[in-house]
Amino acid sequence: MALTRQDIARSGLRLLNEVGLNGLTLRLIAADLGVKAPALYWHMKNKQELLDEMATQMYADSAEDRRPPDSLGEWEAVAHGARTLRRMMLSYRDGGKVFAGTYLGDTGLVGRSPLWRSIEAGLDERRAGQALFTVYSYVVGFTIEEQAVYPKPGELDERYRSEAAGDLLADVGERFEDGLSMVLSGARQWLEAK
């Protein structure tokens, strides 16, 4: 059976949960797939290409979850997208780091803007894109920080255990929702101001 980029990405995602991003190598993936490392370089030139493909696979696998219900309004759909993006990244150890700064190999996965009705009604598409990118950046950044504190779900890195940090680290989901509310509110106000 011929090896594909998808096979390599899926192996990388499986191993990611075991060894984390720092321990993930093309050599380790090759061993997992039962091939020699040079066979992978036929498909991926370097680790960045691997991460791009892994991020694309993560995004493709979460497509159904990311699709907002038709009953949601535009900003509720943006919030839904933010929550599902976080959930997608949290489903893999170091998922936030893997997803940050990568290039999706299948841009057809992105779909139309959740603000498409407003864009059709005259909202500047570029400004809408800026607002959505700000929400996206919040989600990715929050998730990277969350996974630094909780490298595995529910397991607090002992370096962060202190009475002072207790309240902030106690309910990460609530902290995410608070921050998301602030970012969405700011994005809406910014779009309405111009």
N, C-alpha and C positions, 0 to 999 in steps of 0.2 A: 504494500500500500504506500502510495506517495505521500510524503510529508507536506503539510500545508502551513501557511502562516497562522491559520486558525488553530491548528493542532499545537503549534508552538506557543501561541498566546494562552490557550487553555491550560497547557502544562505550566506555564509561568504563573498563571493565577492560582492553580492548585498549590504550587510550591511556595507562593507568596505567603499563604496562610501558615506554612510551616517555618519558613526561614526569614520572613520579612524582606523588605526591599534591599537592605544592605547585604543580605546573604544570597540574594538571587543573582545567579550568573548564567550565561549561556551554556557553560560547561555542565552546570547542574541540570539545566533543562534538557540538554542532550542526553545525559545519563538517564533521566526520567523517561525520555522517549526511546531509549535503547539505540541511540545513534552516536556517532562521533561529533564533537563540537563543530568541525568544519562544515558538516552537512547543514547546520543552522545558518551559517553565513551565506549560503546560497539564497536563503529567504530573507534574512535580516542582516544588514551591514554592521549594526552596532546595538548597544543596549537601548539607546534612545528609540530606534525603530521598534525594538521589542516592546518598550513601554507604550509607544503609540498604538501598537497592535493590541496590547493588553487593555488599554483604555477604550479602544474601539469595541473590543469584545465585551467589556463590562457594560458599556453604553448600549450595545445591541441586546445583550441579555436582559437589560432592565426596561426595554422599550414598552412592554405592556404595562408595567407598573408606573412608568412616567406619563402615560397617556392620561390627561385629566378627564374626569367625567364631563359630559356635555353640559351638565347643569351648573357648572361653576362659572362665575363671572371671570373677567380677565385677570384681576389681581389675585383672586382665589386660585386661578390656574397657575399663576406665577408662583404663589406660595406652595401649591401642590408640587410643582416642578422642583422647587428648592428642597422640599422634604424628601422627595424620592431620589434626588441626586445625592443627598447626604446618606440616605439609606443604602443606596448602591455602593458608595465609597466605603461605608462602614461594614459592608458584607465581606470585605477583604482586609486583612492586616495591611497597614500602610496604604490602603486604597486611596486616601486623599493625596498622598505623595505621588502615587502612580498616575493619578488622573490630572494633577496640576501640570500645566504647561505642555501637555501632550497635544498632538495633532491627530484628530479623528480621521482614520483612513477611509471612512465611509460617511461623507458629509450628508448623504441622504437620511441618515439617522436623526439629524437635528430637527427636521420638520419645520412647520411655520411658527411664527412668533405667537406667544400667547396673547400678545397685544394687537393681533391682526385686525380686529374690528376697529380699534382706535386709529390704527394706521390707515385703514381704508377710509375712515372718517376725517383724515387730514393730519393726524399726529405724524410728526417728522420721524421717518423710519430710522434714521441714524441716531436720533436722540433716544428713541425707544430702545434701540440696540445698546446704547450706552447705559441706560437704566438697568436693562436686563443683565448686562455684563457685570455691573456693580453687585447685583444680587448673587450672581454666579460666583464672583470673587469672594463674597462673604461666606458662602456655603463651603467652598473649597478650603479657604483659610481656616474657618472654624473647625472643619473636619480634620485637617492636618493637626491643629492644636489639640483637638479632642483625642486623636489617636496617639499623640505624644504622651498625654496624661494617662490614657487607658489603651496601652498597646494591644491588649486583647479585650474584647467586650467584658465589662464588669470587673476587670483586674486593674486596679489603680497602681501605677508606677510608684513605688515606695518613696521616691524622691519628692513626690508632690504631697505626701501625707503631712499635714500640719493643721493646727486648729484654725489658723488664719485663713487657710485655703478651703477649709471644710465646706462652708456655705456655697462658695463658687463652684466647687467640684461635685457637690452632692447630687444635684439633678441636672445633668448635662443637657438632657432633652428640653428642660424648661429654659435653660440658659440659651439654647439654640433658638427656641421660639421667641424669647424676648428680643434677641438680636435681630432675628428675621423680621419681627414686627417693626423694629426701629428702621431697618434698611428699607423695607417696603414702603413705610410711611415717608421716609426721606425721598425715595425714588419717585413716588407719586407727586409729592410737593414740587420736586425739581421739574418734573415734566409739565405740571400745571402752571408753573411760574413763567414759562416761555411761550 
